Amino acid sequence: MLGRALQHPRIVLLLLGALAALGFPPVHLWPIALIALGAGAVLIRFSGSVRSAFFRGWLFGLAHFTVTNLWIATAFTHQDRMPAVLGWFSVPLLSTYLALYPALAFAAAYRLARGKSTLVYALALGGAWIIAEWLRATLFTGYAWGPFSLALLGPFDRPGLAGLLPLTGTYALSGIAVVLALGLTDQLLRRQWLRMGLASLLLLAAMYWPAGQGEEGTLPYTLVQPDLDQDALNDPRQYEPGFLTLAALTVRPEEQEGSRLVLWPEGVLPDYLREGYPERYYAATTAGRDPQFARQRIARVIGEGSLLLTGTMDLEIEGDSAVAAYNVVTVVDDEGEIVGGYRKAHLVPYGEYLPFRDLLEPIGLSRLVAGSIDFVPGPGPQTLDLGDYGRAGIQICYEIIFSGQVADGANRPDYIVNPSIDGWFGPTGPPQHMAHARMRAIEEGLPILRSTTTGISGVIDARGVVREHIGMGNRARIEGSVPPAAAPTLFSLMGNWLALVWALALLGGSLVVKRRRAV
């Protein structure tokens, strides 16, 4: 089998890279993903040179990231400023860059373990993979979507091997997964059936071990999913019907009393809630020219004792014109007063701002979201002290994918709110986005409340277990109590320095084994 694969390594590596992406939601064929990655690593081990190992690793990554990121192409169908077909070219084009990171990991492992045992190669590759994933999530503002450890996340009611995240972090768990994948594949190629069988049973047990009953919280919430698609959000004629949908899902029964959090998604409220803008900016909103009226009717909808966290947009005004915008979560109380807010810090390139605008606009490239004013980033993770409503961390949409960057370590929140618009991203993007949120909950030991426009919305406890959720394309609300936070995890204390420790441990282990076997 290996001999035939070595005759056509490039084609086989493209196929294996694509298969490795099937470990992610919604397909979640994690055994295939592990074997595909392990088989790809074996093929690259026989490359013959560092340059060849790099190129073969790049081919594997090209196919892997193209399949992983197919949801991006769907976003181009929700705008009319660029041809929709451009989306199908943008995904492989992006993947040509993303593939450089696994290529570097494979090349480094080949160089460190040339001619040595499989164990040396596996440990070297695991350590190099951790560093490569961290670099991919950091350089040039970072793109953290689809770490390989995402394949080790269990179903909604159990964390799977991702339960190790408090001790590893996302990128280190990816490196461990690489070692595991190569070890399983090596046993399979050697026909070590007993070892392979025992390892598989242990892996199955770890992936599907029941999580048990989690603790209950004391802070009531109402989380709304209005099922407003992109066409409705972008059509001014749908602004008022959209608000009425939110209102109908939010109003509490007369017999319910007391405090509660109300959570609305990102992008569903077209009104400017802050005062002081030129009147023409208020004219196209549902509230006309009166931001105070907009806030007051929100107060009437949420009712006495309620506190709303909703996605809105703020403007930066110079003279009588807006020069920048902020994607924000605004906190409105039951009297219609703004009592807090958070500005999104990690913005989406080409979605919320256009890099190199002076160069790209003249050749017809634009943001996917309408508007010529770029969004401006906020200061980073913050904790909002909401008094009786607890201490809330906020991460808007895309921000939740960045491991180690979602909570203020010096001012730890009780929970994280993650409003989002997922209607852009077809059938595969929302399940993967939800999976990223679950990973952050496990890493930080914090519950996450996720309200989206079209799904998947849900409440995730500190173990990564989804307590309640609303599926894609459904209009509904969830009511319950915010799950309690766990004690601070090792990862929450160390952040991605912990991943670096794991990388050094694996790389150091490969050198130790290499020297011992050389004696």
C-alpha positions in Angstrom: 0.0 0.0 0.0 2.8 2.4 1.0 4.7 1.5 -2.1 1.8 2.4 -4.4 1.2 5.7 -2.6 4.9 6.6 -3.1 4.5 6.2 -6.8 2.0 9.1 -6.9 2.7 11.0 -3.7 1.3 14.4 -4.8 -2.1 13.1 -5.8 -2.3 10.9 -2.7 -1.4 13.9 -0.4 -4.0 16.1 -1.9 -6.6 13.4 -1.3 -5.4 12.8 2.3 -5.4 16.5 3.0 -9.0 16.7 1.9 -10.0 13.6 4.0 -8.3 15.1 7.1 -10.8 18.0 6.9 -13.7 15.6 7.3 -12.8 15.4 11.0 -14.4 18.8 11.6 -18.1 19.5 12.1 -20.6 19.0 10.7 -19.2 15.7 9.2 -17.0 14.9 12.2 -15.4 11.8 10.9 -12.5 12.1 13.3 -11.1 8.6 12.8 -10.7 9.2 9.1 -9.1 12.6 9.9 -6.5 11.0 12.2 -5.6 8.2 9.8 -5.5 10.7 6.9 -3.1 13.0 8.7 -1.0 10.1 9.9 -0.8 8.6 6.4 0.2 12.0 5.0 2.9 12.3 7.6 4.3 8.9 6.7 4.4 9.8 3.0 6.2 13.1 3.8 8.7 11.3 5.9 9.9 9.5 2.8 10.3 12.8 0.8 14.1 12.5 0.2 14.9 16.2 1.0 13.7 19.1 3.2 12.6 20.9 0.1 10.5 17.9 -1.0 9.0 17.5 2.5 8.0 21.2 2.5 6.3 20.9 -0.9 4.5 17.7 0.0 3.4 19.3 3.3 2.1 22.3 1.3 0.1 20.0 -1.0 -1.5 18.3 2.0 -2.3 21.7 3.6 -3.7 23.1 0.3 -6.3 20.5 0.0 -7.0 20.4 3.8 -7.6 24.2 4.1 -9.6 24.3 0.8 -12.1 21.8 2.1 -12.1 23.3 5.7 -12.9 26.8 4.4 -15.4 26.1 1.7 -18.0 28.0 3.8 -16.2 31.2 2.8 -17.3 30.9 -0.8 -20.9 31.1 0.4 -20.3 34.6 1.7 -19.8 35.9 -1.8 -23.4 35.0 -2.7 -24.7 37.6 -0.1 -23.2 40.7 -1.8 -23.5 42.2 -5.2 -20.4 44.3 -5.4 -18.1 41.5 -6.7 -18.9 38.4 -8.8 -20.2 35.5 -6.6 -18.0 33.1 -8.5 -15.0 34.9 -7.1 -15.7 33.0 -3.8 -14.7 29.7 -5.4 -11.4 31.2 -6.4 -10.8 32.9 -3.1 -10.9 29.7 -1.0 -8.0 27.9 -2.8 -6.1 31.2 -3.1 -6.3 31.7 0.7 -5.4 28.1 1.2 -2.1 28.5 -0.8 -1.0 30.8 2.0 -2.5 28.8 4.9 -0.8 25.6 3.6 2.6 27.2 4.3 2.2 26.5 8.0 1.8 22.7 7.9 4.5 22.7 5.2 6.9 24.4 7.6 6.0 21.9 10.3 6.5 18.9 8.1 9.8 20.2 6.7 11.1 20.9 10.3 10.2 17.5 11.5 11.8 15.9 8.4 15.0 17.8 9.1 15.1 16.9 12.8 14.2 13.3 12.4 15.8 12.3 9.1 16.7 8.7 9.2 15.5 8.2 12.7 12.7 6.2 14.3 9.0 6.9 13.9 8.8 8.1 17.5 11.5 10.7 16.9 9.6 11.9 13.8 6.2 11.9 15.6 7.5 13.9 18.6 9.3 16.4 16.3 6.2 16.8 14.1 3.9 17.3 17.1 6.1 20.1 18.5 6.6 21.8 15.1 2.8 21.6 14.5 2.1 23.5 17.7 4.4 26.3 16.7 3.0 26.4 13.1 -0.6 26.6 14.3 0.2 29.3 16.8 2.0 31.3 14.0 -1.0 30.9 11.7 -3.3 32.3 14.4 -1.0 35.2 15.1 0.8 36.6 12.0 -0.8 39.2 9.8 -3.7 39.6 12.3 -4.0 35.8 12.4 -6.4 33.2 10.9 -7.1 30.6 13.6 -10.0 28.8 11.9 -9.7 25.0 11.8 -7.0 23.9 14.3 -6.6 20.2 13.9 -7.6 19.7 17.6 -11.1 20.7 16.6 -11.5 17.1 15.3 -11.1 15.8 18.9 -14.1 17.7 20.2 -16.9 15.3 21.2 -20.7 15.6 20.5 -22.7 18.3 22.2 -23.2 16.4 25.4 -19.6 15.5 26.1 -16.2 17.2 25.5 -14.3 14.3 24.0 -10.5 14.5 24.1 -10.9 18.3 24.0 -11.5 17.8 27.7 -7.7 18.1 27.9 -7.8 21.7 26.8 -7.4 23.2 30.3 -4.0 21.5 30.5 -2.9 22.0 26.9 -4.7 24.8 25.0 -5.9 24.4 21.4 -2.6 24.4 19.6 -0.8 22.0 22.0 -3.8 19.6 21.7 -3.3 19.8 17.9 0.3 18.7 18.3 -0.7 15.8 20.6 -3.3 14.8 18.0 -0.6 14.7 15.3 1.5 12.4 17.5 -1.5 10.2 18.1 -2.4 10.1 14.4 1.1 9.2 13.3 1.3 6.5 16.1 -2.0 4.9 15.1 -1.1 4.9 11.4 2.3 3.4 12.1 0.7 0.6 14.0 -1.7 0.0 11.2 1.0 -0.1 8.6 3.0 -2.6 10.8 -0.2 -4.7 11.2 0.1 -4.5 15.0 -3.6 -5.4 15.3 -3.6 -5.9 19.1 -1.9 -2.6 19.9 -4.1 -0.9 17.2 -7.3 -2.3 18.7 -6.4 -1.4 22.3 -5.4 2.1 21.3 -8.7 2.5 19.3 -10.8 1.4 22.2 -9.1 3.8 24.6 -9.6 6.6 22.0 -13.3 5.8 21.6 -13.8 5.8 25.3 -12.1 9.1 25.6 -14.1 10.7 22.8 -17.5 9.4 24.1 -17.1 9.3 27.9 -20.2 10.8 29.4 -19.8 14.2 30.9 -22.4 13.8 33.7 -24.7 16.4 35.1 -23.3 19.9 35.3 -24.1 22.4 38.0 -26.9 24.9 37.7 -26.5 28.6 37.8 -28.6 31.3 39.4 -28.7 34.1 36.8 -31.8 33.8 34.5 -31.4 34.5 30.8 -33.4 34.7 27.6 -31.4 34.0 24.5 -33.0 34.9 21.1 -32.4 33.5 17.6 -34.7 35.4 15.2 -33.7 33.5 12.0 -33.2 36.7 10.0 -31.1 35.9 7.0 -28.7 38.2 5.2 -31.3 39.4 2.7 -33.6 40.5 5.5 -30.8 42.1 7.5 -29.7 44.1 4.5 -33.1 45.2 3.3 -34.4 48.5 4.9 -38.0 47.3 4.3 -37.4 44.4 6.7 -36.0 46.5 9.5 -39.3 47.0 11.3 -40.5 43.4 10.8 -37.2 42.2 12.0 -37.5 44.2 15.2 -41.0 42.9 15.8 -39.6 39.4 15.5 -37.0 40.1 18.1 -39.7 41.7 20.3 -42.1 38.7 20.0 -39.3 36.3 21.0 -38.1 38.5 23.9 -41.3 39.5 25.8 -41.6 37.4 28.9 -44.9 35.9 30.1 -46.7 38.1 32.7 -46.2 35.6 35.5 -42.4 35.8 35.2 -40.7 38.4 37.4 -37.2 39.3 38.6 -33.8 39.9 36.9 -32.8 38.3 33.7 -30.2 38.8 30.9 -31.6 39.2 27.4 -29.2 38.2 24.5 -29.7 39.3 20.9 -27.4 38.5 18.1 -24.9 40.7 16.2 -26.2 42.8 13.4 -30.0 42.5 14.0 -30.6 46.1 15.3 -30.2 48.8 12.6 -30.9 51.6 15.0 -28.1 53.8 16.3 -28.5 53.8 20.1 -26.1 56.6 20.9 -26.9 60.3 20.5 -24.8 63.0 18.9 -24.7 61.8 15.2 -25.8 64.0 12.3 -29.5 63.5 11.7 -29.2 61.8 8.3 -27.6 58.8 10.0 -30.7 58.2 12.1 -33.1 58.7 9.2 -32.9 55.2 7.7 -33.4 53.3 11.0 -36.5 51.8 12.4 -36.7 54.6 15.0 -36.3 57.5 12.5 -34.4 60.4 14.0 -34.7 59.5 17.7 -32.1 57.2 19.4 -33.8 57.8 22.7 -37.1 56.4 21.3 -35.1 53.4 20.0 -33.8 52.7 23.5 -37.1 53.3 25.2 -39.0 50.9 23.0 -36.2 48.3 23.7 -36.8 48.9 27.4 -40.5 48.2 27.0 -39.8 45.0 25.1 -37.4 43.5 27.6 -39.4 44.6 30.6 -38.7 45.4 34.2 -35.6 43.8 35.7 -34.1 42.8 32.4 -30.8 43.8 30.9 -30.2 43.5 27.2 -26.9 42.8 25.5 -27.2 43.3 21.7 -25.0 43.8 18.7 -25.1 47.4 17.3 -22.9 49.8 15.5 -21.3 53.0 16.7 -19.8 55.8 14.6 -16.8 58.0 14.9 -17.8 61.5 13.6 -15.6 64.3 12.4 -17.4 67.4 11.4 -20.7 66.2 10.0 -19.5 62.9 8.6 -18.6 59.4 9.9 -15.0 58.5 9.3 -15.0 55.1 11.1 -17.3 52.6 12.6 -17.2 50.2 15.6 -18.9 46.8 15.8 -20.1 46.8 19.3 -22.2 45.1 21.9 -24.3 47.7 23.7 -25.8 47.0 27.2 -29.3 48.6 27.7 -31.2 48.5 30.9 -34.9 48.4 31.6 -35.1 52.2 31.6 -33.6 52.5 28.2 -30.2 53.7 29.4 -26.9 52.5 28.0 -25.0 51.1 30.9 -22.0 49.4 29.2 -20.5 48.5 25.9 -17.7 46.6 24.2 -16.0 47.3 20.9 -14.9 44.3 18.7 -11.1 44.1 18.6 -10.4 41.3 16.2 -12.0 42.4 12.9 -12.6 40.2 9.8 -10.4 41.2 6.9 -12.5 41.9 3.7 -15.6 41.7 5.9 -15.2 44.6 8.3 -12.3 46.3 6.7 -10.5 46.2 3.4 -6.7 45.8 3.7 -4.7 47.8 1.2 -7.9 49.7 0.3 -6.0 52.2 -2.0 -4.6 49.3 -4.0 -7.6 47.0 -4.1 -10.5 49.3 -4.7 -9.3 50.5 -8.1 -9.2 46.9 -9.4 -12.8 46.2 -8.3 -12.2 44.5 -5.0 -14.3 45.5 -2.0 -15.6 44.4 1.4 -18.2 41.7 1.5 -20.2 43.9 3.8 -21.7 47.0 2.2 -20.1 50.4 3.1 -17.1 52.4 2.3 -16.2 53.2 5.9 -13.9 50.6 7.5 -14.5 49.3 11.0 -11.9 50.2 13.7 -10.8 47.7 16.3 -11.4 48.1 20.0 -8.8 47.6 22.7 -9.2 43.8 23.3 -10.9 41.5 25.8 -12.7 43.3 28.5 -14.9 42.4 31.4 -18.1 44.4 32.0 -19.2 44.6 35.6 -23.0 44.4 35.3 -23.7 44.3 39.0 -26.5 41.8 39.9 -26.1 40.4 36.3 -22.6 39.3 36.9 -19.3 40.0 35.1 -19.6 39.5 31.4 -16.8 39.0 28.9 -17.8 39.8 25.3 -16.5 38.2 22.1 -18.3 39.3 18.9 -18.6 36.6 16.2 -15.2 35.8 14.7 -13.3 36.8 17.8 -14.3 33.6 19.6 -12.0 31.5 17.4 -8.8 32.9 18.8 -7.4 30.7 21.6 -6.0 32.7 24.5 -7.5 36.0 23.4 -11.1 35.8 24.6 -11.0 36.7 28.3 -9.3 39.4 30.3 -6.9 37.4 32.5 -6.5 40.2 35.0 -10.3 40.7 35.4 -11.8 37.2 34.9 -15.5 37.3 33.9 -18.2 34.9 35.1 -19.3 34.1 31.6 -18.7 35.1 27.9 -21.4 36.4 25.6 -20.7 35.6 21.9 -23.3 37.3 19.6 -22.8 36.5 15.9 -24.1 36.6 12.3 -23.6 33.1 10.9 -26.1 33.5 8.0 -23.2 34.2 5.6 -21.5 30.8 5.9 -23.7 28.1 4.4 -24.1 24.6 6.0 -20.5 24.0 7.3 -19.4 27.3 8.7 -21.9 27.6 11.7 -21.2 24.1 13.1 -17.5 24.8 13.0 -18.1 28.2 14.6 -20.1 26.6 17.4 -17.3 24.1 17.9 -14.7 26.9 18.3 -16.9 28.4 21.0 -17.0 25.1 22.8 -13.2 24.9 22.7 -12.9 28.4 24.3 -15.3 27.4 27.0 -13.2 24.3 28.0 -9.9 26.2 27.8 -11.0 29.1 29.9 -13.4 27.2 32.2 -16.1 29.7 31.4 -19.7 29.3 30.2 -20.4 30.9 26.8 -23.8 32.2 25.7 -24.1 32.3 21.9 -26.9 34.2 20.2 -26.8 34.1 16.4 -29.1 35.4 13.6 -29.8 32.0 11.9 -28.1 29.4 14.1 -26.4 27.7 15.7 -27.2 29.4 19.0 -26.7 27.8 22.3 -25.5 27.8 25.9 -22.2 26.1 26.6 -21.1 25.2 30.1 -17.5 25.4 31.4 -16.9 21.8 30.3 -17.8 22.5 26.7 -21.1 20.7 27.1 -24.0 22.3 25.1 -26.8 22.7 27.7 -29.3 24.1 25.2 -29.2 25.0 21.5 -31.3 26.2 18.6 -30.5 24.6 15.3 -29.9 26.4 12.0 -32.8 27.9 10.3 -35.1 28.0 13.4 -36.8 30.9 15.0 -36.9 30.4 18.8 -35.6 31.4 22.2 -33.9 29.6 25.0 -34.6 30.3 28.7 -32.6 29.1 31.6 -29.9 30.0 34.1 -26.3 30.9 33.2 -24.1 27.9 34.1 -21.4 28.6 36.7 -17.8 29.2 35.9 -15.2 26.6 36.8 -12.1 27.5 38.8 -9.4 29.2 36.6 -7.7 26.6 34.4 -4.0 26.2 33.9 -4.5 27.6 30.3 -6.5 30.6 31.6 -3.5 31.4 33.8 -0.7 30.8 31.2 -2.4 31.4 27.9 -0.5 30.2 24.9 2.7 30.2 26.8 1.4 26.8 27.9 1.3 25.7 24.2 4.9 26.8 23.9 5.8 24.6 26.9 4.2 21.6 25.2 6.0 22.4 21.9 9.4 22.5 23.7 8.6 19.3 25.6 7.7 17.4 22.4 10.7 18.8 20.5 13.0 18.1 23.5 11.6 14.6 23.7 12.4 13.9 20.1 16.0 15.0 20.7 16.3 12.8 23.8 15.0 9.7 22.0 17.2 10.5 19.0 20.4 10.7 21.1 19.6 7.6 23.2 19.1 5.5 20.1 22.2 6.9 18.5 24.3 5.5 21.4 
